[in-house]
Amino acid sequence: MTAVALFLRSREVPAGVLCAIPAMAAVAWFGAGPAGSPHAVTAAALALALGIAVLGHGLGGPDSTLDATAAIRWAPRRALHLAAIFVVAAVVVTAVTTVPVAVVLRDAAGFTGFAALAAALFGRRLAWTLPVVTGCVSAGIPAVPEPFALHLLTWAGQSADSRTALTTAAVFAVTGAAGYVTHGPGRSSPR
């Protein structure tokens, strides 16, 4: 148990959870409306983007060089950490919102993949960037089926029956998770 506690503390996970859970719950609750309404879907997407952005900060330790040189197998820990972020975000937003569970799971997977991809590319300090940008785009642009490029950009705000949104979220989830699990967080100099 000591190794798990040290891992979580080194990645500032307890503080992230204490901030992310109330923030996700508040945004999803304030945006809740009739079941499956576009406003509720947008609010759920924003809640997930916000929570996963906060939790994504823990996808690396304070010293990326130390993480890279440690003589332990990081891949299982990284995969478990991503799965935990996905589960926490999905459970919190599902408990508060009126949006179908399929939409919450799709968006949680996509945003978690985005956070993992950002952590792998830019380091843990910028793991928030891709989820926040995508969440803001989905909130700011109405979810429309045409043109196709706009449909792809607003995948998080699409309805539950959108195959394009599901495919887009799955691609981001798999790509981000694969990049992060195999390569870890991007190298950045510690402060």
Residue pairs with C-beta under 8 A, 6 or more apart in sequence:
7 77
8 14
8 58
10 61
10 62
11 57
11 58
11 59
11 60
11 61
11 81
12 57
12 58
13 55
13 58
16 54
16 55
16 57
16 58
17 55
17 88
19 54
20 50
20 51
20 52
20 54
20 55
20 88
20 89
20 92
21 51
21 88
21 92
23 47
23 50
23 51
23 54
24 47
24 48
24 50
24 51
24 89
24 92
24 93
24 96
25 47
25 92
25 93
25 95
25 96
26 47
27 43
27 46
27 47
27 50
28 43
28 44
28 47
28 92
28 93
28 96
28 97
29 96
29 97
30 43
31 39
31 40
31 42
31 43
31 44
31 46
31 47
31 97
32 40
32 43
32 96
32 97
32 98
33 39
33 40
33 43
33 98
34 40
34 98
35 98
35 99
35 100
36 98
36 99
36 100
36 103
36 159
36 160
37 98
38 142
38 143
38 157
38 159
40 97
40 98
40 99
41 99
41 103
41 143
41 157
41 158
41 159
42 138
42 139
42 143
42 157
43 97
44 93
44 97
44 99
44 103
44 104
44 107
45 107
45 135
45 138
45 139
45 156
45 157
46 135
46 136
46 138
46 139
47 92
47 93
47 96
47 97
48 89
48 90
48 93
48 104
48 107
48 108
48 111
48 131
48 135
48 156
49 111
49 131
49 132
49 134
49 135
49 136
49 138
49 156
50 132
50 135
51 88
51 89
51 92
51 93
52 85
52 89
52 108
52 111
52 112
52 114
52 115
52 131
53 111
53 115
53 127
53 128
53 131
53 132
53 135
54 128
55 85
55 88
55 89
55 115
56 85
56 115
56 116
56 118
56 119
56 124
56 127
56 128
56 131
57 124
57 125
57 127
57 128
58 81
58 124
59 78
59 81
59 82
59 115
59 116
59 119
59 124
59 127
59 180
59 185
60 67
60 119
60 123
60 124
60 127
60 184
60 185
60 186
61 67
61 124
62 190
63 190
64 123
64 124
64 184
64 185
64 186
64 187
64 188
64 190
65 187
65 190
67 74
67 184
67 185
68 184
68 187
74 184
75 181
75 182
78 180
78 181
78 184
79 177
79 181
82 112
82 116
82 177
82 180
82 181
85 112
85 115
86 108
86 109
86 112
89 108
89 111
89 112
90 104
90 105
90 108
93 99
93 104
93 108
94 101
94 104
97 104
100 160
102 160
103 159
103 160
106 160
106 165
106 166
106 169
107 156
107 169
109 169
109 170
109 172
109 173
110 134
110 155
110 156
110 168
110 169
110 170
110 172
110 173
111 131
111 134
111 135
111 156
112 173
112 176
112 177
113 169
113 172
113 173
113 174
113 175
113 176
113 177
114 130
114 131
114 134
114 172
114 176
115 127
115 128
115 130
115 131
115 176
116 127
116 176
116 177
116 179
116 180
116 181
117 130
117 172
117 175
117 176
117 179
117 180
118 126
118 127
118 128
118 129
118 130
118 131
118 176
119 126
119 127
119 180
119 185
119 186
120 176
120 179
120 180
120 183
120 184
120 185
120 186
121 179
121 186
122 129
122 186
122 188
123 185
123 186
123 187
123 188
124 185
124 186
124 188
125 188
127 185
134 156
135 156
137 153
137 154
138 153
138 154
138 155
138 156
138 157
139 157
141 150
141 153
141 154
141 157
142 154
142 157
143 151
143 154
143 157
143 158
143 159
144 150
144 151
144 154
145 151
148 164
151 158
151 164
152 164
152 168
155 162
155 164
155 165
155 168
155 169
156 165
156 169
158 164
158 165
159 165
